[in-house]
Structures are given as C-alpha cells and as structure tokens.
Amino acid sequence: MKHQNLTARRLSRRTATAFCAALAASAMATGAQAQAYPSKPVKMLVGYAPGSSTDIVGRLVATKLGELWKQTVIVENRGGAAGNLAADAVAKSTPDGYTVLFAQNGLAISVGGNPGLPFNGEKDLIPVVAVAATPHILIVAATSPIKTVKELVAAVKAKPGVLSFASSGIGNSDHMAGELFNNMADLKAIHIPYRGGSLAATDTLSGQVDYYFAGMPVGLPQAKSGRARALAVTGKQRFPGAPDVPTVAEAGLPEYEAVLWQGVFLPAGTPKEVVSKIATDVNSILDSADMKEKMTAAGVQILRSTQPEFDAYYRADIAKWARVIKSSGIKLGSGS
C-alpha cells in the first residue's frame, strides 16, 4: 500500500511537472508569436472609396505602422454596402493578424440596424483600438443661397421632398448624421447615396445635391478653399480646425450631436498577444508628433483608447444607432 501511494505521488508530481512544462512552452510560443509579429506584409481593408475620410485616415495609420514594423501595410479599398463588404471579408479571414479592418461607425450603424448582415458584428470582429472621433461638417455649394442652418431648415421645409442631401452610402455615418438632422428638424429631403465621400462632396459642390454632412477630411479643405460653404459642425463643441463654424446645436438644433469615429478591428480568434501588440503600436504612433501634425492637417481629432475601452465604445454606439434607426423608421437592407 505504501509503495502504491509513493508511486501515485511520483506519477502525480510527474504529471504536474509535465503540465507546467506544457503551459510554459505554450506561453513561450504565444509570446514569441507576438514578438515576431508581423513577419510578413499586413493587409488593411478599408470599406470606402479612395479619397474618403476613412481612407485618408486609414492610409496615415497604415504608413506609420509600416514604418514602425518595418513591414509593408497594404491598403485595399473594398467599397460598397456601407463598408460591410470589407468587414465581412475581415470577419471571415484567417485570425492571425495579417488581415485587419480599418472601419468607422458605419459599422456600428449597420450592426445596430441591419439584421441581414452576412456576419455578426458583435461576435465575429474584435474592436482593437480607436484612432479618431471627429465631427462631420455640414456643407453646401459656395454658390448656394443658403448661408446658415436656419436658412437650410427653412428651405427644406418650404419644398418638402424636393431638396436633397448626399452621403457616402446607405447606413454610413454621414447618412445617419443627415437622417438625425432631418428627424430632429422635422424635414423631408431626398437622400442621394454615393460610393464614397469624395463623390458625394463633388456633387454637393457642383450644386447637384443641396447639402452634405461630410467627413471632416473631405469637407473642411473644400470649405477652406472656398469651393464649399460650411454651415455647422456636428460635435458638442466647435472644431479646433474651424473655430468660426458653429455647432449644429448652436445654430438651431439643441441636443444634436453626431461624430465619425474610426478604428482598427481584427477577426475573432486572433491571438490576444497580437491584438494587444496592434493596440499598443497604434497608440504609439498616435502619440508621435508627426502623426499628430498629419491628423490635424487632415482635419481629424485623435481618439486614444485601450482595447477594452474601444470594445465598450463600439458596443454603446451600436445601441445608440439602433435606437435612432428604429425611431426614424430607416430600413437598412441586406446590401447596406
């Protein structure tokens, strides 16, 4: 009996030792994986057209990460379906960190209001790190007779269902900023969706569309050049890059607020060490003086976050826009 107990204790010790060795080896392997990442080029999918706000910021991030990692970060524009073509591709990609999504809150809008998505936006994607949170800028053509938000409201009310507003696609952030505005001001206007912010801005500047809640990197340069007239910004406070432009709330719609956030996502199942490394490295480049200067020049406000903070922010935004979509009666089809 003593011999059997001794043997059992020896076997138990051997099992425990083997188990601990296995755990240590696993930890070393995952640590080495994170340390080695990235060991080859990384592909960043952007669900919007070249020249759009999200594309502009995504390319800034990709360039700086490439410099930090000493690896090429290839930006691939896969526009359409309110950014969901790119999101779906990343959600279904190999979860190894080599295919990342650079998205904006059009993703949260779709997840909150479109039950027909081909992926689960809350389970199939990991919100890794926030990059920016910037207000939209409400613009009209420089030749437009409309000079203020109150004049815009009056013009739309005078011709219900005649004036139009642009967006970079159904369900995108600029579309929802316009819908929220119309809903709060009790306006009836025609929504004209495009396949990117630059296209929407082009038709607004030419007068083919009456107004557009443009992304700041697209709309602000046009306003500063004199090709567009800025009526308002959509944040709670005035935008530092356009201090003379009032907020929509100041200009006549109290409580109005809509911002365009942008951030990095990975497919579910990506190793935690890789997720953590990307979050850390993105925050590192956002802290650089060069990146701050370029983001400011692009009309973008940096938003720094930890991975858990961005996860909570993303889920709260899904809930917010789900409420807006429901109350406004907006229908986001399977293709949006």
C-alpha positions in Angstrom: 0.0 0.0 0.0 2.8 2.4 0.9 4.6 1.5 -2.4 1.4 2.2 -4.3 0.9 5.6 -2.6 4.5 6.5 -3.3 4.1 5.5 -6.9 0.9 7.5 -7.2 2.6 10.6 -5.6 5.5 10.3 -8.1 3.1 10.0 -11.0 1.2 13.0 -9.7 4.4 15.0 -9.5 5.4 13.9 -13.0 2.0 14.8 -14.3 2.1 18.2 -12.7 5.6 18.9 -13.9 4.7 17.9 -17.4 1.6 20.1 -17.3 3.6 23.1 -16.1 6.2 22.5 -18.8 3.4 22.4 -21.4 2.0 25.7 -20.0 5.4 27.3 -20.1 6.0 26.1 -23.6 2.6 27.4 -24.7 3.3 30.8 -23.1 6.7 31.0 -24.8 5.2 30.1 -28.1 2.5 32.8 -27.9 4.9 35.3 -26.6 7.3 34.5 -29.5 4.4 34.8 -31.9 3.5 38.3 -30.7 7.2 39.3 -30.6 7.7 38.1 -34.2 4.5 39.8 -35.5 4.5 41.0 -38.1 6.9 38.8 -40.0 5.3 39.5 -43.4 3.2 42.2 -45.1 -0.1 43.1 -43.5 -3.3 43.8 -45.5 -5.6 46.6 -44.2 -9.1 46.6 -45.7 -10.9 49.9 -45.9 -14.6 49.6 -46.8 -14.7 53.0 -48.6 -13.5 54.6 -51.8 -10.1 56.2 -52.2 -10.2 59.8 -51.0 -12.9 59.3 -48.5 -12.4 60.4 -44.8 -11.9 56.8 -43.6 -9.5 56.1 -46.5 -7.4 59.2 -45.7 -7.0 58.3 -42.0 -6.6 54.6 -42.7 -3.7 55.3 -45.0 -2.0 57.6 -42.5 -2.2 54.8 -39.9 -1.0 52.1 -42.4 2.0 54.2 -43.4 3.1 54.8 -39.8 2.6 51.2 -38.8 4.6 50.1 -41.8 7.5 52.4 -40.7 7.3 51.0 -37.1 7.0 47.4 -38.1 9.4 47.6 -41.0 6.8 45.7 -43.0 4.6 46.8 -45.8 1.0 47.5 -44.7 -1.1 47.2 -47.9 -4.3 49.3 -48.0 -7.0 47.6 -50.1 -10.2 49.7 -50.7 -13.2 47.4 -50.9 -16.0 49.9 -51.1 -19.7 49.3 -51.1 -22.5 48.1 -48.8 -21.8 50.8 -46.3 -18.3 49.3 -45.6 -19.8 45.9 -44.9 -18.0 44.2 -47.8 -14.7 44.8 -46.2 -16.0 44.0 -42.7 -17.4 40.7 -43.9 -14.1 39.8 -45.7 -12.1 40.5 -42.5 -14.6 38.7 -40.3 -14.1 35.6 -42.4 -10.3 35.9 -42.8 -7.7 33.8 -41.1 -7.4 35.2 -37.5 -3.6 35.7 -37.5 -3.3 39.5 -37.5 -2.3 39.7 -41.2 -5.7 41.0 -42.3 -7.1 43.9 -40.4 -10.1 46.2 -40.9 -10.0 49.9 -40.7 -13.6 50.9 -40.1 -15.8 53.7 -38.9 -19.1 54.0 -37.1 -21.0 53.0 -40.2 -20.1 49.5 -39.0 -21.9 50.1 -35.6 -24.8 51.6 -37.5 -25.2 48.5 -39.7 -24.8 46.1 -36.8 -27.4 48.0 -34.9 -30.0 48.3 -37.7 -29.4 45.6 -40.3 -30.3 42.1 -39.2 -29.4 40.8 -42.7 -25.6 41.2 -42.4 -23.6 38.2 -43.5 -21.5 38.4 -40.4 -22.1 39.0 -36.7 -20.6 42.4 -35.9 -20.5 41.8 -32.2 -19.1 38.3 -32.2 -17.1 37.9 -35.5 -14.9 41.0 -35.1 -12.7 42.3 -32.3 -12.6 46.1 -31.7 -8.8 46.5 -31.3 -8.1 50.3 -30.8 -9.7 53.6 -31.6 -7.9 56.1 -33.8 -10.1 59.1 -34.2 -13.5 60.6 -33.3 -14.3 63.7 -35.4 -17.5 65.7 -36.1 -18.9 65.9 -39.5 -19.1 69.3 -41.3 -22.4 70.4 -42.9 -21.6 71.9 -46.3 -23.4 73.4 -49.2 -22.0 74.6 -52.5 -20.3 78.0 -52.4 -22.9 79.2 -54.9 -25.8 78.1 -52.8 -28.1 80.9 -51.5 -28.2 79.0 -48.1 -25.8 80.6 -45.6 -27.0 79.2 -42.2 -28.5 76.1 -40.6 -31.8 78.0 -40.0 -31.9 79.0 -43.7 -31.3 75.4 -44.7 -34.2 74.2 -42.5 -36.4 76.9 -43.9 -35.5 76.0 -47.5 -36.2 72.2 -47.0 -39.5 72.9 -45.2 -40.6 75.3 -48.0 -40.1 72.4 -50.5 -40.7 69.1 -48.7 -39.4 66.1 -50.6 -37.6 68.3 -53.2 -34.2 69.3 -51.8 -31.6 66.5 -51.4 -28.7 65.5 -49.2 -25.7 63.4 -50.0 -23.9 60.5 -48.2 -21.1 58.1 -48.9 -23.6 55.2 -48.8 -26.7 54.0 -47.1 -26.1 53.4 -43.4 -22.8 55.3 -43.3 -22.0 57.8 -40.6 -22.7 60.8 -42.9 -26.0 59.3 -43.9 -27.1 58.9 -40.3 -25.9 62.4 -39.4 -28.2 63.7 -42.1 -31.1 61.5 -41.1 -30.7 62.6 -37.4 -30.7 66.2 -38.6 -33.8 65.7 -40.7 -35.6 63.8 -38.0 -34.9 66.4 -35.3 -35.8 69.4 -37.6 -38.8 67.5 -39.0 -37.6 67.8 -42.6 -38.4 65.7 -45.7 -35.4 65.6 -48.1 -34.2 63.1 -50.7 -31.3 61.0 -49.7 -28.7 60.5 -52.5 -26.1 57.8 -51.6 -22.7 57.6 -53.3 -19.9 55.1 -53.2 -17.6 57.3 -51.2 -17.3 60.7 -49.5 -15.3 62.4 -52.3 -18.0 61.6 -54.8 -20.7 62.9 -52.5 -18.7 66.1 -52.0 -18.1 66.6 -55.7 -21.9 66.6 -56.5 -22.6 68.8 -53.5 -20.0 71.4 -54.7 -21.5 71.4 -58.1 -25.0 72.0 -56.7 -26.4 68.7 -57.9 -27.1 67.9 -54.3 -28.2 70.6 -51.8 -26.3 69.6 -48.6 -23.9 67.1 -47.2 -22.7 66.2 -43.7 -19.2 65.5 -45.0 -16.4 63.8 -43.1 -14.0 66.5 -41.9 -11.0 65.4 -44.0 -13.2 65.7 -47.1 -15.4 68.7 -46.3 -13.0 71.0 -44.4 -10.5 71.5 -47.2 -13.3 72.3 -49.6 -14.7 74.9 -47.2 -11.3 76.5 -46.6 -10.7 76.6 -50.4 -13.9 78.5 -50.9 -15.5 75.8 -53.0 -18.0 74.9 -50.3 -19.7 76.9 -47.5 -19.6 75.4 -44.1 -22.8 75.8 -42.1 -22.0 73.9 -39.0 -20.1 71.0 -37.3 -21.8 68.1 -35.6 -19.9 67.7 -32.4 -20.7 69.1 -28.9 -18.0 71.7 -29.2 -16.7 73.7 -32.1 -13.9 72.0 -34.1 -10.4 73.4 -33.5 -9.6 73.4 -37.2 -12.7 75.6 -37.9 -13.3 77.7 -34.8 -15.6 80.2 -36.6 -18.0 77.4 -37.7 -20.8 76.9 -35.1 -22.1 73.6 -34.0 -25.5 72.4 -35.2 -26.7 72.7 -31.7 -25.6 76.3 -31.5 -27.1 77.0 -34.9 -30.6 76.0 -34.1 -30.9 72.3 -33.2 -30.2 71.9 -29.4 -29.1 68.4 -28.3 -27.9 67.5 -31.8 -24.6 65.5 -31.9 -23.0 63.1 -34.3 -19.4 62.1 -34.6 -17.4 59.9 -37.0 -15.2 57.5 -35.2 -12.6 55.3 -36.8 -10.7 52.4 -35.5 -9.0 49.0 -36.1 -10.7 45.6 -36.0 -9.5 42.0 -36.3 -11.3 38.7 -36.9 -12.5 36.9 -33.8 -10.0 34.2 -32.7 -6.9 36.4 -33.3 -4.4 35.6 -30.5 -4.7 38.1 -27.6 -1.0 38.9 -27.8 -1.3 40.0 -31.4 -4.4 42.1 -30.5 -2.6 43.7 -27.7 0.5 44.4 -29.8 -1.5 46.1 -32.5 -3.4 48.2 -29.9 -0.1 49.2 -28.3 1.6 50.1 -31.5 -1.3 52.1 -32.9 -1.4 54.2 -29.7 2.3 54.6 -30.0 2.1 56.1 -33.5 -0.8 58.3 -32.4 1.5 59.8 -29.8 4.1 60.8 -32.3 4.4 64.4 -33.2 4.5 63.6 -36.9 1.2 61.7 -36.7 -0.5 64.4 -34.6 0.5 67.0 -37.2 -0.8 64.9 -40.1 -4.0 64.1 -38.4 -4.6 67.8 -37.6 -3.8 68.7 -41.2 -6.4 66.1 -42.3 -9.0 67.7 -40.1 -9.1 64.7 -37.7 -9.3 64.6 -33.9 -7.3 61.7 -32.4 -9.1 59.4 -30.0 -6.8 57.2 -27.9 -8.2 54.1 -26.1 -7.3 50.7 -24.7 -8.7 47.6 -26.3 -11.4 47.2 -23.6 -12.3 50.9 -23.8 -12.8 50.7 -27.6 -14.8 47.5 -27.2 -17.2 49.2 -24.8 -17.3 52.4 -27.0 -18.2 50.3 -30.1 -21.0 48.4 -28.3 -22.5 51.5 -26.9 -22.5 53.1 -30.4 -24.3 50.0 -31.8 -27.1 50.5 -29.2 -27.3 54.3 -29.9 -27.8 54.0 -33.6 -30.2 51.0 -33.2 -32.5 53.4 -31.3 -32.1 56.1 -33.9 -32.8 53.7 -36.8 -35.9 52.3 -35.1 -37.3 55.7 -34.1 -36.7 57.1 -37.7 -38.1 54.1 -39.5 -34.9 53.7 -41.6 -34.6 50.4 -43.4 -31.1 49.0 -43.9 -31.3 46.2 -46.4 -29.0 43.2 -46.6 -26.8 45.1 -49.1 -26.4 48.2 -46.9 
